[in-house]
């Protein structure tokens, strides 16, 4: 951590951009996969950043002076969509610069660079290098970091309850070592937004007329691990903000969250939290152990029941991975049963 409580930036992975797009030019922005909430937030923020600073977002690559593609590297199909998008914009506007951002740039850096081979002006921005957009675009009216955004760009999302919510990325990265996860390679160790900055974002959203907030993070359970705080400090501080603010959050890895459940339950009982996401991934303890996930599934599901007792109106959601390596049919059915104990799976 640097002086003044600010978080030190990770070491640069890609060279800084070597081109600049004048204010007033047209920009094509594309998200390679529409169902990733983190990518949807970042793409919406890029959209708002360029618009606030005097650029025009267009729907066709051929009309734009620069192409921006935000990627997701969560699984194979999303990789293919990213490379298809790069090929498409190159075919439709061969001479324009291309900016590729998102997790795939760290998961497959050589492949992304290869897909851009021959593009005269290009920029590859990992999740920790997005402020380099300020090199490419004028930003006298709003820096990228200070650009407010809501998940309101329907072009970057599927039909999703998060659309319309005011977005705040409270942290990135995780402490996990899960065998199957590429995102931990993309985002690395936890980096938390300082608590005073989170609260300032909430107040700004309230001043702009928002009441519903979406807290995004790779694993919000480890919020504050890098700045001497915990997820308890975060959620407690949020309940002290104006009572009209309602919070939704994705995602909480069970180990970090349920180890602090006794402290979190009184906060969750406040009525200030609408829906929460806990990616349990499997109902089989054997499969969880093979995944190198460190929680007990029975204790986790007992924690979900305790949350519902504290506030029955909280909507709980989960993610399930099925067909993992040597998973048996009976183990799959355990996951089905676990999924039924959530409001959405």
Phi and psi in degrees as GROMACS dihedral restraints (atoms count N, CA, C in turn):
[ dihedral_restraints ]
;  ai    aj    ak    al  type     phi  dphi    fc
    3     4     5     6     1   -87.0    20    10
    4     5     6     7     1  -179.5    20    10
    6     7     8     9     1   -63.9    20    10
    7     8     9    10     1   150.0    20    10
    9    10    11    12     1    78.5    20    10
   10    11    12    13     1    10.5    20    10
   12    13    14    15     1    82.3    20    10
   13    14    15    16     1     3.8    20    10
   15    16    17    18     1   -80.5    20    10
   16    17    18    19     1   151.6    20    10
   18    19    20    21     1   -84.0    20    10
   19    20    21    22     1   132.3    20    10
   21    22    23    24     1   -68.0    20    10
   22    23    24    25     1   142.2    20    10
   24    25    26    27     1   -80.2    20    10
   25    26    27    28     1   142.2    20    10
   27    28    29    30     1   -62.2    20    10
   28    29    30    31     1   158.4    20    10
   30    31    32    33     1   -63.9    20    10
   31    32    33    34     1   140.5    20    10
   33    34    35    36     1   -62.0    20    10
   34    35    36    37     1   139.9    20    10
   36    37    38    39     1  -104.6    20    10
   37    38    39    40     1   -36.9    20    10
   39    40    41    42     1  -113.4    20    10
   40    41    42    43     1   151.9    20    10
   42    43    44    45     1   -65.2    20    10
   43    44    45    46     1   149.8    20    10
   45    46    47    48     1   -66.6    20    10
   46    47    48    49     1   155.5    20    10
   48    49    50    51     1   -59.3    20    10
   49    50    51    52     1   148.1    20    10
   51    52    53    54     1  -117.2    20    10
   52    53    54    55     1    23.6    20    10
   54    55    56    57     1  -142.0    20    10
   55    56    57    58     1   162.8    20    10
   57    58    59    60     1  -137.8    20    10
   58    59    60    61     1   138.7    20    10
   60    61    62    63     1  -107.2    20    10
   61    62    63    64     1   120.2    20    10
   63    64    65    66     1   -63.7    20    10
   64    65    66    67     1   148.8    20    10
   66    67    68    69     1   -56.7    20    10
   67    68    69    70     1   143.8    20    10
   69    70    71    72     1    96.6    20    10
   70    71    72    73     1   -12.7    20    10
   72    73    74    75     1   -74.6    20    10
   73    74    75    76     1   166.2    20    10
   75    76    77    78     1   -93.0    20    10
   76    77    78    79     1   142.0    20    10
   78    79    80    81     1  -127.8    20    10
   79    80    81    82     1   131.4    20    10
   81    82    83    84     1  -101.6    20    10
   82    83    84    85     1   126.8    20    10
   84    85    86    87     1  -121.7    20    10
   85    86    87    88     1   129.3    20    10
   87    88    89    90     1  -134.0    20    10
   88    89    90    91     1   136.4    20    10
   90    91    92    93     1  -105.5    20    10
   91    92    93    94     1   124.5    20    10
   93    94    95    96     1   -71.4    20    10
   94    95    96    97     1   -18.5    20    10
   96    97    98    99     1  -145.1    20    10
   97    98    99   100     1   125.2    20    10
   99   100   101   102     1   -87.0    20    10
  100   101   102   103     1    -9.3    20    10
  102   103   104   105     1  -103.2    20    10
  103   104   105   106     1     6.7    20    10
  105   106   107   108     1   -89.6    20    10
  106   107   108   109     1   114.6    20    10
  108   109   110   111     1   -64.3    20    10
  109   110   111   112     1   -37.4    20    10
  111   112   113   114     1   -65.3    20    10
  112   113   114   115     1   -46.9    20    10
  114   115   116   117     1   -64.0    20    10
  115   116   117   118     1   -39.1    20    10
  117   118   119   120     1   -61.0    20    10
  118   119   120   121     1   -38.7    20    10
  120   121   122   123     1   -65.5    20    10
  121   122   123   124     1   -46.4    20    10
  123   124   125   126     1   -65.2    20    10
  124   125   126   127     1   -42.5    20    10
  126   127   128   129     1   -64.7    20    10
  127   128   129   130     1   -40.5    20    10
  129   130   131   132     1   -61.5    20    10
  130   131   132   133     1   -39.7    20    10
  132   133   134   135     1   -67.9    20    10
  133   134   135   136     1   -39.6    20    10
  135   136   137   138     1   -60.6    20    10
  136   137   138   139     1   -44.2    20    10
  138   139   140   141     1   -56.5    20    10
  139   140   141   142     1   -50.4    20    10
  141   142   143   144     1   -66.9    20    10
  142   143   144   145     1   -36.8    20    10
  144   145   146   147     1   -60.0    20    10
  145   146   147   148     1   -48.3    20    10
  147   148   149   150     1   -71.5    20    10
  148   149   150   151     1   -37.5    20    10
  150   151   152   153     1   -65.6    20    10
  151   152   153   154     1   -43.9    20    10
  153   154   155   156     1   -61.0    20    10
  154   155   156   157     1   -28.5    20    10
  156   157   158   159     1   -98.2    20    10
  157   158   159   160     1    15.4    20    10
  159   160   161   162     1    95.2    20    10
  160   161   162   163     1    18.2    20    10
  162   163   164   165     1  -101.0    20    10
  163   164   165   166     1   166.7    20    10
  165   166   167   168     1  -119.0    20    10
  166   167   168   169     1   120.0    20    10
  168   169   170   171     1   -84.9    20    10
  169   170   171   172     1   128.7    20    10
  171   172   173   174     1  -119.2    20    10
  172   173   174   175     1   163.9    20    10
  174   175   176   177     1   -94.3    20    10
  175   176   177   178     1    -6.4    20    10
  177   178   179   180     1  -127.1    20    10
  178   179   180   181     1   130.5    20    10
  180   181   182   183     1   -58.0    20    10
  181   182   183   184     1   -34.6    20    10
  183   184   185   186     1   -64.8    20    10
  184   185   186   187     1   -21.2    20    10
  186   187   188   189     1   -90.2    20    10
  187   188   189   190     1    -9.0    20    10
  189   190   191   192     1   -98.3    20    10
  190   191   192   193     1   151.0    20    10
  192   193   194   195     1   -84.2    20    10
  193   194   195   196     1   -15.6    20    10
  195   196   197   198     1  -154.8    20    10
  196   197   198   199     1   146.8    20    10
  198   199   200   201     1  -111.7    20    10
  199   200   201   202     1   134.9    20    10
  201   202   203   204     1  -122.8    20    10
  202   203   204   205     1   122.2    20    10
  204   205   206   207     1  -120.8    20    10
  205   206   207   208     1   120.4    20    10
  207   208   209   210     1  -100.8    20    10
  208   209   210   211     1   131.0    20    10
  210   211   212   213     1  -110.8    20    10
  211   212   213   214     1   163.5    20    10
  213   214   215   216     1  -132.1    20    10
  214   215   216   217     1   132.3    20    10
  216   217   218   219     1  -113.4    20    10
  217   218   219   220     1    25.5    20    10
  219   220   221   222     1   -63.0    20    10
  220   221   222   223     1   -37.1    20    10
  222   223   224   225     1  -156.6    20    10
  223   224   225   226     1   178.0    20    10
  225   226   227   228     1   -57.4    20    10
  226   227   228   229     1   -45.9    20    10
  228   229   230   231     1   -61.9    20    10
  229   230   231   232     1   -34.8    20    10
  231   232   233   234     1   -72.5    20    10
  232   233   234   235     1   -33.0    20    10
  234   235   236   237     1   -60.4    20    10
  235   236   237   238     1   -48.7    20    10
  237   238   239   240     1   -61.0    20    10
  238   239   240   241     1   -39.6    20    10
  240   241   242   243     1   -62.3    20    10
  241   242   243   244     1   -36.5    20    10
  243   244   245   246     1   -66.0    20    10
  244   245   246   247     1   -47.5    20    10
  246   247   248   249     1   -68.8    20    10
  247   248   249   250     1   -33.3    20    10
  249   250   251   252     1   -61.9    20    10
  250   251   252   253     1   -40.4    20    10
  252   253   254   255     1   -64.8    20    10
  253   254   255   256     1   -41.9    20    10
  255   256   257   258     1   -62.7    20    10
  256   257   258   259     1   -44.8    20    10
  258   259   260   261     1   -62.3    20    10
  259   260   261   262     1   -39.3    20    10
  261   262   263   264     1   -65.2    20    10
  262   263   264   265     1   -47.9    20    10
  264   265   266   267     1   -68.8    20    10
  265   266   267   268     1   -31.5    20    10
  267   268   269   270     1   -66.6    20    10
  268   269   270   271     1   -37.3    20    10
  270   271   272   273     1   -71.3    20    10
  271   272   273   274     1   -37.5    20    10
  273   274   275   276     1   -83.6    20    10
  274   275   276   277     1   -22.8    20    10
  276   277   278   279     1  -148.7    20    10
  277   278   279   280     1    75.5    20    10
  279   280   281   282     1   -60.9    20    10
  280   281   282   283     1   -25.7    20    10
  282   283   284   285     1   -96.3    20    10
  283   284   285   286     1    -6.6    20    10
  285   286   287   288     1   -83.2    20    10
  286   287   288   289     1   150.6    20    10
  288   289   290   291     1   -63.8    20    10
  289   290   291   292     1   153.6    20    10
  291   292   293   294     1  -128.8    20    10
  292   293   294   295     1   132.5    20    10
  294   295   296   297     1  -112.0    20    10
  295   296   297   298     1   123.1    20    10
  297   298   299   300     1  -114.1    20    10
  298   299   300   301     1   124.0    20    10
  300   301   302   303     1  -123.3    20    10
  301   302   303   304     1   176.2    20    10
  303   304   305   306     1   102.7    20    10
  304   305   306   307     1   178.5    20    10
  306   307   308   309     1   -64.1    20    10
  307   308   309   310     1   -32.3    20    10
  309   310   311   312     1   -61.4    20    10
  310   311   312   313     1   -25.8    20    10
  312   313   314   315     1   -66.3    20    10
  313   314   315   316     1   -22.2    20    10
  315   316   317   318     1   -99.7    20    10
  316   317   318   319     1   -27.7    20    10
  318   319   320   321     1   -74.4    20    10
  319   320   321   322     1   -40.5    20    10
  321   322   323   324     1  -132.6    20    10
  322   323   324   325     1    63.6    20    10
  324   325   326   327     1   -61.3    20    10
  325   326   327   328     1   -39.6    20    10
  327   328   329   330     1   -68.9    20    10
  328   329   330   331     1   -38.5    20    10
  330   331   332   333     1   -66.4    20    10
  331   332   333   334     1   -40.4    20    10
  333   334   335   336     1   -64.0    20    10
  334   335   336   337     1   -44.5    20    10
  336   337   338   339     1   -61.1    20    10
  337   338   339   340     1   -39.6    20    10
  339   340   341   342     1   -64.2    20    10
  340   341   342   343     1   -37.3    20    10
  342   343   344   345     1   -65.7    20    10
  343   344   345   346     1   -23.7    20    10
  345   346   347   348     1   -97.8    20    10
  346   347   348   349     1     4.5    20    10
  348   349   350   351     1   -56.4    20    10
  349   350   351   352     1   128.9    20    10
  351   352   353   354     1    94.0    20    10
  352   353   354   355     1   -11.9    20    10
  354   355   356   357     1   -77.0    20    10
  355   356   357   358     1   119.7    20    10
  357   358   359   360     1   -62.4    20    10
  358   359   360   361     1   -46.4    20    10
  360   361   362   363     1  -117.6    20    10
  361   362   363   364     1   117.0    20    10
  363   364   365   366     1  -143.9    20    10
  364   365   366   367     1   155.1    20    10
  366   367   368   369     1  -142.0    20    10
  367   368   369   370     1   133.8    20    10
  369   370   371   372     1  -115.4    20    10
  370   371   372   373     1   118.9    20    10
  372   373   374   375     1  -120.7    20    10
  373   374   375   376     1   114.1    20    10
  375   376   377   378     1   -72.8    20    10
  376   377   378   379     1   170.6    20    10
  378   379   380   381     1   -56.7    20    10
  379   380   381   382     1   -22.8    20    10
  381   382   383   384     1   -96.3    20    10
  382   383   384   385     1     3.7    20    10
  384   385   386   387     1  -117.9    20    10
  385   386   387   388     1    17.0    20    10
  387   388   389   390     1   -66.8    20    10
  388   389   390   391     1   -23.2    20    10
  390   391   392   393     1   -66.5    20    10
  391   392   393   394     1   -12.0    20    10
  393   394   395   396     1   -65.8    20    10
  394   395   396   397     1   -12.2    20    10
  396   397   398   399     1   -58.4    20    10
  397   398   399   400     1   -25.4    20    10
  399   400   401   402     1   -71.2    20    10
  400   401   402   403     1   -17.5    20    10
  402   403   404   405     1   -77.3    20    10
  403   404   405   406     1   -36.1    20    10
  405   406   407   408     1   -80.2    20    10
  406   407   408   409     1   -38.9    20    10
  408   409   410   411     1  -117.7    20    10
  409   410   411   412     1   144.1    20    10
  411   412   413   414     1   -60.3    20    10
  412   413   414   415     1   144.5    20    10
  414   415   416   417     1  -143.0    20    10
  415   416   417   418     1    41.0    20    10
  417   418   419   420     1   -71.5    20    10
  418   419   420   421     1   -20.6    20    10
  420   421   422   423     1   -96.3    20    10
  421   422   423   424     1   -26.2    20    10
  423   424   425   426     1  -161.9    20    10
  424   425   426   427     1   128.7    20    10
  426   427   428   429     1   -71.9    20    10
  427   428   429   430     1   164.4    20    10
  429   430   431   432     1   -65.2    20    10
  430   431   432   433     1   -44.3    20    10
  432   433   434   435     1   -60.6    20    10
  433   434   435   436     1   -38.2    20    10
  435   436   437   438     1   -91.1    20    10
  436   437   438   439     1     2.3    20    10
  438   439   440   441     1   -70.9    20    10
  439   440   441   442     1   118.4    20    10
  441   442   443   444     1   -75.9    20    10
  442   443   444   445     1   147.9    20    10
  444   445   446   447     1  -150.6    20    10
  445   446   447   448     1   155.8    20    10
  447   448   449   450     1  -125.5    20    10
  448   449   450   451     1   157.7    20    10
  450   451   452   453     1   -79.2    20    10
  451   452   453   454     1    62.8    20    10
  453   454   455   456     1  -113.2    20    10
  454   455   456   457     1     2.6    20    10
  456   457   458   459     1   -89.7    20    10
  457   458   459   460     1    97.6    20    10
  459   460   461   462     1   -58.5    20    10
  460   461   462   463     1   -25.0    20    10
  462   463   464   465     1   -68.6    20    10
  463   464   465   466     1   -15.3    20    10
  465   466   467   468     1  -107.3    20    10
  466   467   468   469     1     6.1    20    10
  468   469   470   471     1  -137.0    20    10
  469   470   471   472     1   160.8    20    10
  471   472   473   474     1   -85.6    20    10
  472   473   474   475     1  -172.9    20    10
  474   475   476   477     1   -66.2    20    10
  475   476   477   478     1   117.0    20    10
  477   478   479   480     1  -150.9    20    10
  478   479   480   481     1   135.7    20    10
  480   481   482   483     1   -65.5    20    10
  481   482   483   484     1   -13.7    20    10
  483   484   485   486     1   -79.8    20    10
  484   485   486   487     1   -14.6    20    10
  486   487   488   489     1   -62.1    20    10
  487   488   489   490     1   129.0    20    10
  489   490   491   492     1    97.9    20    10
  490   491   492   493     1   -13.2    20    10
  492   493   494   495     1   -82.7    20    10
  493   494   495   496     1   144.1    20    10
  495   496   497   498     1   -76.3    20    10
  496   497   498   499     1   124.3    20    10
  498   499   500   501     1   -96.7    20    10
  499   500   501   502     1   138.1    20    10
  501   502   503   504     1  -137.7    20    10
  502   503   504   505     1   117.9    20    10
  504   505   506   507     1   -85.0    20    10
  505   506   507   508     1   102.2    20    10
  507   508   509   510     1   -80.9    20    10
  508   509   510   511     1   -26.2    20    10
  510   511   512   513     1  -162.0    20    10
  511   512   513   514     1   164.6    20    10
  513   514   515   516     1  -131.6    20    10
  514   515   516   517     1   163.9    20    10
  516   517   518   519     1    81.5    20    10
  517   518   519   520     1   174.4    20    10
  519   520   521   522     1  -155.2    20    10
  520   521   522   523     1   174.0    20    10
  522   523   524   525     1  -104.8    20    10
  523   524   525   526     1    -1.0    20    10
  525   526   527   528     1   -72.7    20    10
  526   527   528   529     1   164.3    20    10
  528   529   530   531     1  -131.6    20    10
  529   530   531   532     1    37.0    20    10
  531   532   533   534     1   -62.1    20    10
  532   533   534   535     1   136.8    20    10
  534   535   536   537     1   -64.4    20    10
  535   536   537   538     1   -33.3    20    10
  537   538   539   540     1   -93.2    20    10
  538   539   540   541     1    -5.2    20    10
  540   541   542   543     1   -94.2    20    10
  541   542   543   544     1   122.3    20    10
  543   544   545   546     1   -89.3    20    10
  544   545   546   547     1   -23.7    20    10
  546   547   548   549     1   -65.3    20    10
  547   548   549   550     1   -33.3    20    10
  549   550   551   552     1   -63.9    20    10
  550   551   552   553     1   -30.3    20    10
  552   553   554   555     1   -71.8    20    10
  553   554   555   556     1   -31.8    20    10
  555   556   557   558     1   -74.8    20    10
  556   557   558   559     1   -38.8    20    10
  558   559   560   561     1  -106.6    20    10
  559   560   561   562     1   -17.8    20    10
  561   562   563   564     1    72.4    20    10
  562   563   564   565     1  -152.6    20    10
  564   565   566   567     1   -71.3    20    10
  565   566   567   568     1   161.1    20    10
  567   568   569   570     1   -61.8    20    10
  568   569   570   571     1   136.4    20    10
  570   571   572   573     1  -130.8    20    10
  571   572   573   574     1   116.7    20    10
  573   574   575   576     1  -104.5    20    10
  574   575   576   577     1   141.7    20    10
  576   577   578   579     1   -71.0    20    10
  577   578   579   580     1   131.2    20    10
  579   580   581   582     1   -52.3    20    10
  580   581   582   583     1   142.1    20    10
  582   583   584   585     1   -58.3    20    10
  583   584   585   586     1   -39.8    20    10
  585   586   587   588     1   -64.1    20    10
  586   587   588   589     1   -29.9    20    10
  588   589   590   591     1   -73.4    20    10
  589   590   591   592     1   -38.2    20    10
  591   592   593   594     1   -59.3    20    10
  592   593   594   595     1   -47.5    20    10
  594   595   596   597     1   -65.4    20    10
  595   596   597   598     1   -35.4    20    10
  597   598   599   600     1   -64.5    20    10
  598   599   600   601     1   -38.3    20    10
  600   601   602   603     1   -64.6    20    10
  601   602   603   604     1   -40.8    20    10
  603   604   605   606     1   -62.1    20    10
  604   605   606   607     1   -45.2    20    10
  606   607   608   609     1   -64.7    20    10
  607   608   609   610     1   -37.5    20    10
  609   610   611   612     1   -63.2    20    10
  610   611   612   613     1   -44.6    20    10
  612   613   614   615     1   -60.6    20    10
  613   614   615   616     1   -41.7    20    10
  615   616   617   618     1   -61.8    20    10
  616   617   618   619     1   -42.3    20    10
  618   619   620   621     1   -63.8    20    10
  619   620   621   622     1   -27.6    20    10
  621   622   623   624     1   -87.8    20    10
  622   623   624   625     1     1.9    20    10
  624   625   626   627     1    99.1    20    10
  625   626   627   628     1     5.9    20    10
  627   628   629   630     1   -86.1    20    10
  628   629   630   631     1   145.7    20    10
  630   631   632   633     1  -124.3    20    10
  631   632   633   634     1   -20.6    20    10
  633   634   635   636     1  -105.9    20    10
  634   635   636   637     1   125.0    20    10
  636   637   638   639     1  -120.7    20    10
  637   638   639   640     1   141.9    20    10
  639   640   641   642     1  -114.3    20    10
  640   641   642   643     1   116.4    20    10
  642   643   644   645     1   -92.1    20    10
  643   644   645   646     1   119.8    20    10
  645   646   647   648     1  -110.0    20    10
  646   647   648   649     1   145.4    20    10
  648   649   650   651     1  -175.1    20    10
  649   650   651   652     1   150.0    20    10
  651   652   653   654     1   -60.4    20    10
  652   653   654   655     1   -42.5    20    10
  654   655   656   657     1  -152.7    20    10
  655   656   657   658     1    95.3    20    10
  657   658   659   660     1   -68.5    20    10
  658   659   660   661     1   -17.5    20    10
  660   661   662   663     1   -58.4    20    10
  661   662   663   664     1   -29.0    20    10
  663   664   665   666     1  -101.3    20    10
  664   665   666   667     1    18.3    20    10
  666   667   668   669     1   -52.9    20    10
  667   668   669   670     1   135.6    20    10
  669   670   671   672     1    85.8    20    10
  670   671   672   673     1    -3.4    20    10
  672   673   674   675     1   -59.4    20    10
  673   674   675   676     1   -26.5    20    10
  675   676   677   678     1   -96.0    20    10
  676   677   678   679     1    -7.3    20    10
  678   679   680   681     1  -129.0    20    10
  679   680   681   682     1    16.7    20    10
  681   682   683   684     1    78.4    20    10
  682   683   684   685     1    23.4    20    10
  684   685   686   687     1  -126.0    20    10
  685   686   687   688     1   178.7    20    10
  687   688   689   690     1  -135.1    20    10
  688   689   690   691     1   171.1    20    10
  690   691   692   693     1   -61.8    20    10
  691   692   693   694     1   -27.2    20    10
  693   694   695   696     1   -63.5    20    10
  694   695   696   697     1   -44.7    20    10
  696   697   698   699     1   -60.7    20    10
  697   698   699   700     1   -41.1    20    10
  699   700   701   702     1   -63.8    20    10
  700   701   702   703     1   -54.7    20    10
  702   703   704   705     1   -67.3    20    10
  703   704   705   706     1   -35.8    20    10
  705   706   707   708     1   -64.1    20    10
  706   707   708   709     1   -43.4    20    10
  708   709   710   711     1   -63.8    20    10
  709   710   711   712     1   -35.6    20    10
  711   712   713   714     1   -64.9    20    10
  712   713   714   715     1   -35.0    20    10
  714   715   716   717     1   -72.1    20    10
  715   716   717   718     1   -13.6    20    10
  717   718   719   720     1   -85.6    20    10
  718   719   720   721     1    -9.2    20    10
  720   721   722   723     1   -77.6    20    10
  721   722   723   724     1   167.9    20    10
  723   724   725   726     1   -35.6    20    10
  724   725   726   727     1   130.9    20    10
  726   727   728   729     1   -64.9    20    10
  727   728   729   730     1   -12.3    20    10
  729   730   731   732     1   -78.6    20    10
  730   731   732   733     1   -12.6    20    10
  732   733   734   735     1   -78.7    20    10
  733   734   735   736     1   131.2    20    10
  735   736   737   738     1  -119.8    20    10
  736   737   738   739     1   136.3    20    10
  738   739   740   741     1  -116.4    20    10
  739   740   741   742     1   141.4    20    10
  741   742   743   744     1  -127.4    20    10
  742   743   744   745     1   148.5    20    10
  744   745   746   747     1  -148.5    20    10
  745   746   747   748     1   141.6    20    10
  747   748   749   750     1  -148.5    20    10
  748   749   750   751     1   122.9    20    10
  750   751   752   753     1  -135.8    20    10
  751   752   753   754     1   161.2    20    10
  753   754   755   756     1  -115.1    20    10
  754   755   756   757     1   111.5    20    10
  756   757   758   759     1   -66.9    20    10
  757   758   759   760     1   132.0    20    10
  759   760   761   762     1   -57.5    20    10
  760   761   762   763     1   -37.3    20    10
  762   763   764   765     1   -56.5    20    10
  763   764   765   766     1   -53.6    20    10
  765   766   767   768     1   -69.6    20    10
  766   767   768   769     1   -32.9    20    10
  768   769   770   771     1   -76.4    20    10
  769   770   771   772     1   -51.2    20    10
  771   772   773   774     1   -76.9    20    10
  772   773   774   775     1   -15.0    20    10
  774   775   776   777     1   -70.0    20    10
  775   776   777   778     1   -16.9    20    10
  777   778   779   780     1  -115.6    20    10
  778   779   780   781     1    18.1    20    10
  780   781   782   783     1   -61.6    20    10
  781   782   783   784     1   -36.9    20    10
  783   784   785   786     1   -59.5    20    10
  784   785   786   787     1   -36.9    20    10
  786   787   788   789     1   -78.1    20    10
  787   788   789   790     1   -27.6    20    10
  789   790   791   792     1   -83.4    20    10
  790   791   792   793     1   -28.6    20    10
  792   793   794   795     1   -58.2    20    10
  793   794   795   796     1   -44.9    20    10
  795   796   797   798     1   -61.0    20    10
  796   797   798   799     1   -31.8    20    10
  798   799   800   801     1   -71.1    20    10
  799   800   801   802     1   -43.6    20    10
  801   802   803   804     1   -67.1    20    10
  802   803   804   805     1   -24.9    20    10
  804   805   806   807     1   -76.7    20    10
  805   806   807   808     1    -0.7    20    10
  807   808   809   810     1   -73.2    20    10
  808   809   810   811     1   -13.8    20    10
  810   811   812   813     1    81.1    20    10
  811   812   813   814     1    11.9    20    10
  813   814   815   816     1   -99.1    20    10
  814   815   816   817     1    -1.3    20    10
  816   817   818   819     1  -119.0    20    10
  817   818   819   820     1   124.3    20    10
  819   820   821   822     1   -91.8    20    10
  820   821   822   823     1   -52.8    20    10
  822   823   824   825     1  -146.1    20    10
  823   824   825   826     1   145.8    20    10
  825   826   827   828     1  -133.8    20    10
  826   827   828   829     1   144.6    20    10
  828   829   830   831     1  -114.0    20    10
  829   830   831   832     1   127.4    20    10
  831   832   833   834     1  -125.4    20    10
  832   833   834   835     1   102.4    20    10
  834   835   836   837     1   -77.7    20    10
  835   836   837   838     1    92.3    20    10
  837   838   839   840     1   -81.3    20    10
  838   839   840   841     1   -24.5    20    10
  840   841   842   843     1    72.6    20    10
  841   842   843   844     1   -33.8    20    10
  843   844   845   846     1  -159.1    20    10
  844   845   846   847     1   150.0    20    10
  846   847   848   849     1   -92.1    20    10
  847   848   849   850     1    -3.4    20    10
  849   850   851   852     1   -99.0    20    10
  850   851   852   853     1   123.9    20    10
  852   853   854   855     1   -65.4    20    10
  853   854   855   856     1   -34.8    20    10
  855   856   857   858     1   -62.5    20    10
  856   857   858   859     1   -43.3    20    10
  858   859   860   861     1   -66.5    20    10
  859   860   861   862     1   -40.9    20    10
  861   862   863   864     1   -59.9    20    10
  862   863   864   865     1   -41.3    20    10
  864   865   866   867     1   -63.9    20    10
  865   866   867   868     1   -39.6    20    10
  867   868   869   870     1   -66.6    20    10
  868   869   870   871     1   -30.8    20    10
  870   871   872   873     1   -75.6    20    10
  871   872   873   874     1    -9.2    20    10
  873   874   875   876     1    64.8    20    10
  874   875   876   877     1    33.8    20    10
  876   877   878   879     1   -94.0    20    10
  877   878   879   880     1   136.6    20    10
  879   880   881   882     1  -103.1    20    10
  880   881   882   883     1    15.7    20    10
  882   883   884   885     1  -108.6    20    10
  883   884   885   886     1   162.3    20    10
  885   886   887   888     1   -93.2    20    10
  886   887   888   889     1   124.6    20    10
  888   889   890   891     1   -66.0    20    10
  889   890   891   892     1   -36.1    20    10
  891   892   893   894     1   -66.6    20    10
  892   893   894   895     1   -43.1    20    10
  894   895   896   897     1   -65.2    20    10
  895   896   897   898     1   -36.3    20    10
  897   898   899   900     1   -64.1    20    10
  898   899   900   901     1   -45.3    20    10
  900   901   902   903     1   -70.0    20    10
  901   902   903   904     1   -31.2    20    10
  903   904   905   906     1   -63.6    20    10
  904   905   906   907     1   -37.3    20    10
  906   907   908   909     1   -64.2    20    10
  907   908   909   910     1   -39.6    20    10
  909   910   911   912     1   -61.4    20    10
  910   911   912   913     1   -42.8    20    10
  912   913   914   915     1   -62.6    20    10
  913   914   915   916     1   -38.0    20    10
  915   916   917   918     1   -67.5    20    10
  916   917   918   919     1   -36.2    20    10
  918   919   920   921     1   -62.2    20    10
  919   920   921   922     1   -43.9    20    10
  921   922   923   924     1   -66.3    20    10
  922   923   924   925     1   -31.1    20    10
  924   925   926   927     1   -70.3    20    10
  925   926   927   928     1   -37.9    20    10
  927   928   929   930     1   -66.4    20    10
  928   929   930   931     1   -39.6    20    10
  930   931   932   933     1  -151.7    20    10
  931   932   933   934     1    98.0    20    10
  933   934   935   936     1   -62.8    20    10
  934   935   936   937     1   -14.3    20    10
  936   937   938   939     1   -83.4    20    10
  937   938   939   940     1   -13.7    20    10
  939   940   941   942     1   -65.7    20    10
  940   941   942   943     1   129.5    20    10
  942   943   944   945     1   -90.5    20    10
  943   944   945   946     1   123.6    20    10
  945   946   947   948     1  -105.5    20    10
  946   947   948   949     1   138.6    20    10
  948   949   950   951     1  -129.8    20    10
  949   950   951   952     1   156.2    20    10
  951   952   953   954     1  -145.0    20    10
  952   953   954   955     1   166.9    20    10
  954   955   956   957     1  -116.5    20    10
  955   956   957   958     1   141.7    20    10
  957   958   959   960     1  -125.1    20    10
  958   959   960   961     1   133.5    20    10
  960   961   962   963     1  -103.2    20    10
  961   962   963   964     1   123.3    20    10
  963   964   965   966     1  -117.6    20    10
  964   965   966   967     1   157.2    20    10
  966   967   968   969     1    75.7    20    10
  967   968   969   970     1    25.6    20    10
  969   970   971   972     1   -73.9    20    10
  970   971   972   973     1   113.5    20    10
  972   973   974   975     1    43.7    20    10
  973   974   975   976     1  -112.2    20    10
  975   976   977   978     1   -97.9    20    10
  976   977   978   979     1    31.0    20    10
  978   979   980   981     1   -57.3    20    10
  979   980   981   982     1   134.7    20    10
  981   982   983   984     1   -91.5    20    10
  982   983   984   985     1   167.7    20    10
  984   985   986   987     1   -61.0    20    10
  985   986   987   988     1   -42.1    20    10
  987   988   989   990     1   -63.4    20    10
  988   989   990   991     1   -36.8    20    10
  990   991   992   993     1   -68.7    20    10
  991   992   993   994     1   -36.3    20    10
  993   994   995   996     1   -60.8    20    10
  994   995   996   997     1   -42.9    20    10
  996   997   998   999     1   -64.8    20    10
  997   998   999  1000     1   -32.2    20    10
  999  1000  1001  1002     1   -60.8    20    10
 1000  1001  1002  1003     1   -39.9    20    10
 1002  1003  1004  1005     1   -67.0    20    10
 1003  1004  1005  1006     1   -38.4    20    10
 1005  1006  1007  1008     1   -59.7    20    10
 1006  1007  1008  1009     1   -44.9    20    10
 1008  1009  1010  1011     1   -64.8    20    10
 1009  1010  1011  1012     1   -41.4    20    10
 1011  1012  1013  1014     1   -61.4    20    10
 1012  1013  1014  1015     1   -43.7    20    10
 1014  1015  1016  1017     1   -58.3    20    10
 1015  1016  1017  1018     1   -34.8    20    10
 1017  1018  1019  1020     1   -68.5    20    10
 1018  1019  1020  1021     1   -17.0    20    10
 1020  1021  1022  1023     1   -84.6    20    10
 1021  1022  1023  1024     1    -4.4    20    10
 1023  1024  1025  1026     1  -102.4    20    10
 1024  1025  1026  1027     1   161.8    20    10
 1026  1027  1028  1029     1   -71.7    20    10
 1027  1028  1029  1030     1   -34.8    20    10
 1029  1030  1031  1032     1  -138.8    20    10
 1030  1031  1032  1033     1   140.5    20    10
